[in-house]
């Protein structure tokens, strides 16, 4: 009897342990193009329960990193990734080159072709859908203001404004450049670094890049911002078909370039030193009928046999692309970074920093650290006009070439101290004047102003149409940062939006991230770049 009682107690204890056991957590790193889908899938399996092949419970946590970011940061994560979903498997080779290995078992969980997302009305002026359009067509229109005026009738600005993602951060950005190389070389098989170095390639990429107004951090941000800001902001942006379907609201159409394009296969790559059983179980769920149906709801093409009528209804042409380029090598991805830095238009940036008394303490320290990192990431061929403002406007440098003056400019920022009042309007006006006085067709103008307060001491300028005109003259794009609750956000928003720029709200915790985003927007050396 005593023995039976012990057996019963042991069985009950085992049952209690089993019922109370926590599932094993797996960490999934995904690119932004698949992010919504993967997060929805994680929520589904976490709610319903998922077991691996050994019967252990699995819980999924998702981290979003673009392929270029992940190729640098995967080895630095607090919780190592068990499953990595880049845009395509070539990025595992890029990661290997960066000393990050182990992601060898890769299987596609969804697909999406790289397209040129264009406003339906703009595409119609170019002959869409009756006329085929290609990568080189768009590049030619971006480089030739006369041709653009002929087609657009002057309705959509003096030039065709383009956007694509930063090729050092985002696989879609690198694929954009590689697609231009493929088109210029008339190749469908993977191009080599030698192909990338050809003069015709450099000319084609240079023509396309001459029209690029903004380098986004990821394709989802590009699509969302384009949809929010309208055709006056960007006429076209290179993004995934899934982004066009999700963000376009029927007003954006996916242009499938006739030369061909790349297709993101979103391979789920298991880390052979991680929780392989849990990672495999989640990947299997993604490829299940339920998982594939979920992929379709997020505008992705399935790799399994499920109903795709919703994609067609949303504007996808599932017979396209007619030509799919072969997956590039890591060497070509690295080579195209160098091509891009030489092909993109150099920036003349006016950096305007508030050093009034209210910036004292952590605010100015964090601002200086972020500004220094920004300057460190600028290309040698870029130019910086550096202005600090307090009671007065102090011009520290005018159109200094970064490659010649980087250390001096950084020292100027580090020596700044807080004190005095806030001459915000005069600082913005003076920055616009300098950009105008030193304007060149060989550079793109941008102005970035950070302030934590309202104007209190300007004498030359006021918040009126004159200030806006001076700031945005010479095709200058203006970005404004309201640092803390005391900033005049209304004024800063109005100035930025009038000049095709953006307004950011920041604090001590987020200011570094804002400058990182701005660095990407201007083509700084982030991700695997330079």
N, C-alpha and C positions, 0 to 999 in steps of 0.2 A: 504493500500500500504506500509505504514511504517512497519507494522507488518510482511508482507511478506518479506520485505527486511531484517529484523532482523533474520527471520527463515533461509533465504538463506545464510546469513553471518555465522550463527551458524553451518549450515551443512558443509559449506566450511571449517570452522575452525576445525571441528571434523575430516574431511577428511585429512586435512593437518597434524593434530596431529597423526592420524592413520598411514599415509604414512611415517612420520618422526620418528616414535617410534623405539627404538633400541630393538633387540631381547634380551631375558634374557639369560645370560651366565650360563651354567652348567659346573662344573669342574669334570673331569673324571680321576681317578687314575687307571692305568693299570699295570699289570706285563709285563716284557720285552718280554715274549713269545707271547703275543698278541699285542705288541706295534705297529708294522708296520700296522697291520690290523686296529686297533682302530684309529690310526692317519689318515689313508686313509679314513676311514668312517667319521671321524670328518670333514675332508676337503670336502668330498662329500656333506654332509648335510649343511655345512656352505656356500658352493657355490650355492647349489640348493634351500636352504631354508627348514626349518623344523618347524612345529608347534606342540604344545602340545594339549591335549584334550580340553583345554579352548580357543584354537585359538591364543595363544601367541607364538611369534617367539622364537626359541631356537638356541643358538649358543654354540658350544662345544669347550672347551679348555682341552687339554690332558696333564697329568703329569705322568711320568713313575717312579714307585717305585716297586721293588721286594716285594713279600709278607711279608718277614721278616722285611724289611725296613718299609713298610707301617704299619705293626702291631705296630711299635714304633712311627712313624712320622705322622700318619694321624691326630692326635690331635694337631700337631704343624704347620700345613700348613697355609700360609697366607690366602688362599682361601679354605675353607673347601670343601671336596669332596662331591659331590651330588651322584656320582656313583663310586663304587669301583669294579674293576675286578681283583681279585686275581686268582691264578691258580686253586684253589678249595675252596669250602665253609668252610672247616675246619679252614681256616685262619681267618674267622670272629670270631670263638671261641677263637683263639689265641689273636686276637685284643681285644676281651672282657676281657680276662685275664689281658691285659695291660691297661684296663680302657677306651678302645675305643669301644663304642657301637653304635647301631642305624642301622647297615648294616645287616638287617634281611631278606629282600625281595630279594632273589637271584635266578636268572634264567640263565642257560647256554646259551652262544651265539656262542660257537665254541668248538671244542675238539682237543686234540693232545696227543697221548700216549707218555710216557717216554720211550726212547729207548737208546741203546748203539750205538752211532755213531762211525763207524769204517771205516778205509780206505778199499776200496774194495780189494786191493791186500793183505792187512793184514788178512782180514776176509777169503779170499780164502785159505790162508795157514792153517787156523784153520778148514777148511772143509766147509765153507759157499759157496753156500746156501744149499748144500745137508745135512749138519749136523746142528742140533739144538744147539744153544749156550745159556748159561744162566748166571745169575749174579755170581753164585759161580764158574763157569768155569773161568770167567774173573778174579775173585779174586785169584783163584789158580795160574793162569799164572802170575799174577802180583807179587805174593809172591815167586814163584819158578823160579829162573833165569835159572835153568837147563832145565825145561820143556819149558820155553819160547824159549831158544836156539834151542831145538829140533824142535819146530814148525816153528820158524822164520828163522832158518839157520844162525843166527847172522846178518841178513840184517838190522834189525831195532833196534839196540842198545842192550845193555847187559840185560835190563829188559823191560818189557812192561810198558810204561809210560802212565798213565791215567790222566784224568781231569774230574772234576765235579764242580758244583757250590757250593758256601759256604752255608751250611745248615742253618746258622743263618740269612742269607740275603735272600736266594732264596728258594722258595718252591721246585724247582726241586732238589736242594741239599738235603733238608730234605727227599724228596721222594726217592732219591737214597739210603740213609741209611735205610729208612724204608723198601724198597724193599729187601735189603740184609737181614734184620731181618725176613721179611715174608718168604724169600727163606730158610734161615737157620732153621726156625721153621716149614717149609712146611705147611704154613697157607695161605689161601686166604681171610679169614675174618680178620677184623682189629686186629692188635697186640696190646697188652697192655704194660704198663710200666714194668710189671713183666716179660713179654716175652723178652723185650729188655735187661733185666738184666741177662739173661741166659749165661753161659760160652760159649756154642757153638755159640751164637750170637756174643759175643765179639770177638771170634776167627775169625769168618767169616768177620766181619767188619774190624778187624785189618789186615787181609790178603789183603782185597781190598784196604784199605787205604795205605798200604805199597807201592803200585804202583802209588799213586796219586802224580803228580809232580806240580800241580797247581790247586788252588781253584778259579774259576772265580766268578765275581760278578753276572753274569746272563748267561743264556743258549745261548743267541744271541752272546754275546762277546766270549764265549767259542767256538761256531761253527765257527765264523768269523776268530778267531785267529788260530784255528786248520786248517782251509782251507788255510789261508795265509802262515802258517809256514811249513805245510807238515807233512809227516809221521815220520820224524826224531824228531819232537817236541813232538807230542802225537800220540800214536798208536790208542787210543780210548778215547772217551769222552761221558759222560752221558748227554743227551740233549733231547729236544722234537723232535718228528718226523718232525714237521714243520721246525725246525732249520736245520735238515739234508737236507730236500728238498730245502730250500732256500739257504744254504751256501755250500752244498757239490759238486755242479756242476757235479753230476753223479759219482764222485770219492769216496764220502762218502756213506755208505749204512746204513740203519736203522736195527739194530739187535733187534728183539723182543724176550726178554728172555723167555725161555720155562717155567720157574717157574711161570711167570706172571709179570705184571707191573701195574703201576698207569696210569691213564688217567687224564690229565688236562682238566677240563670242562669249564674253564674260565667263572665262573658265574658273571653276572653283578648284583651287590647288591646295591639297592637303599637306600640312607641315609634317614631315616624317619624324620629327622629334617632339611633336605635340600630342594632343589627344586625338589620335588618328581614328579611333572607333567612333567618337562623338562627332568629329568633323565629317566623316564618311556618312554617318546616319543623316546629318542635316543635308548634305549634298544629295543623298538619295531622295530625301523628301522634296527638295527643290526640283528634281527631275521627275517626280511622280506626277500623275494626272492633276492632282489638286495643286501642286506647286506650279505646274506649267499654266494652268488656268489663271492662277494668281499673276504670273508673269505677264500674261496678255492684258490683264486689267491695268497694268502699268505701262502699256504701250510697247512692250517688248515682244519680239518674235519668239515663239516657243521652239524648243528642240525636240519636243514630243508631239504626238498627234492629238491636238485639241482644237476646238472651234476658234477660228481667227477672224470671224466676220466683223467683230468690233473694231479691229485694226483697219480693215478696209473702209468701214463706215467713218472712221476718224480721219481718213485721208491718206493712209498708207497704200502704196502700190506694191503688192507682194510679188509681182513679177520682176521687180527691180531690187537691186541693181543688176543690169544685164552682164556687167563685167565686175568681178571682185579681184582686187589686187592681192597678190601673195603676201603673207605675213613677213614683215621686215625683221632683219637681224638686229641684235643689240648694237653692233658696230654702226649700222646705218642710223639707228635712233640717236646715238651719240654724235655722229657726223652731221646730222641735220640740225642739231643744237647750234653747232658752230656756224652753219650756213645761215640760220635764222638771225643770230646776233650780228652778222655782217650785212644781212639783207634788210633788216627792219630799219625804219627811219630813226635816227638818233633823237633823243628828247632834249629840249631845253626846258628845264623845270625851275620854276620860281618856288622855292620852299620858304614859307612865311610863318614864323614862329612867335607866339605870344610869350613875352618874358615879363609881363606886368607883375605887380606885387602879389596878386592873388594866385600866381603860379608857384609860389614858394613851396619848398618841401618836396614831398613825393611826386607831385605833379610835374614839376620841371625836371626832376631826375628821370622819371619814366619817359617823359617826352624826349629828352636828350638821348637816352639809350635807344629809343625806337628810331629817332631821326638818324643817329649814327649808323645803325644797322641798315637803314634804307640806303644811305650813301655808300656803304660798303657793297651793297648789291647792285648799284648802278653800273652800267657798262662803261668801259674806258672812253668810248666815243660820245657819251652823253655829256650834257652841260648843266651846271647848277648856278642859279642866282640865289644867294642866301640872304634873307632879310629877317631881322628880329625887330619886334616893336614893343614899346612900353609907352611912356609919355611921348617919345619921339619915334621916328622910323630910322633904324640903323641898317644901312646896306653893307653887309659883310663881304660879299663877293658878287661880281656880275659876269654871267656866262663863263664861268670857270670850267675848263675841260676836266672831266673827272680823272682821266688817265694821268693828267699832269698835276692835279691839285687835290687828290683824294685825301691824303693825310692832313693837309693844311685845312681843308674844309671840315674834316672831322674834329680837329683841334678847336676850330672856331665854335662849333656846336657845343663841345664839352666845356668851353670857357664861359658859356652864357650863364647869367645870374638873374634872379627875379627882383623886380623893383619898379615902382612907378605906376602910371595910369595905363589906359588902353587906347591906342590910336589905330584901331582896327581898319577903319575905312581908308585912312591915308596909306596904310601898309598894303592893302589890296590894290589901291589905285597906283601906288608906286611900282608894285610888282608888274601890273599890266603895262605900265609905261615902259619899263625896262624890256619886257618881252617884245613890245612893239618896236622900240629903238634898235634892238639887236635881232630883229626878226630875219629869218633866212628860209628860203624854200627847201633847204637841205635838212631842216629839223622840224619836229612837231612840238608845238608849244603847250605847256601845261602849267597850271598854278595850283599849289596846295597850301591852304591856310589853316592853321590850328589856333583856336582861341578858347579861353574858359569864361569870357565875360562879354559884356556889351561895350560898345564904343563910348569912351568918356573924354577923349582929348584930341580927336582929329580936327584939323584946321583947313585942309585943302579939299577934302572930299566928304560927301554925305551919302546916306543910303538912298540913292535915287538912280534914275536911268543912266546918268553919266557914269557912275561907278560901274554899273553892270556892263555898259558898252566898252569901257576901258579894259575891264577884266577879261572880257570875252573876245576882244578884237584880235585880229590876226589868227583866227581859227583856234584860239586858246581854249582848252578844256579846263574847267575849274572844279577842283575838289575841295570841299570844306569839312572841317572836323570841329564839332562842338564838344569841348572837353569839360564835362561836368554839367551840373544843373544850372549854373549861372550863365551859360553861353546863350547868345541870342539865336536860337535855333531857326526861327522864322526867317531872319535875314540870311543866315547861312544856307538854308535850303533854297531860297529864292535865287541867290547868286549862283549856286551850283547848277540848279536845273536850267537856268537861262543859258548856261554855257555848256550844255550837253555833258555835265559832270555828275557828281554824286555828293550827297551829304552823308556824313557819318556821325553818329553820336558815340562818344567814348568816355571812359573813365580810367583810373589808374590801372585797373585790371585788364582792360581791353585795348589800350592804346597801341601796344606792340602788335597785336593781331591786325589792327586797322592799317598800320604802316606796312605790314606784310602783304595785305591785300592790295594796297596801292603799289607796292613794289612789283607784284605780279602784273597789275594793270599796265605798268609802264615797261614791262619786259625785263625786270630785274633778274639777277642770277639766283633764282630759287629752285627748289627741287633738284633735278639732276643738271640744271643749266649751269654752264661755265664751270 
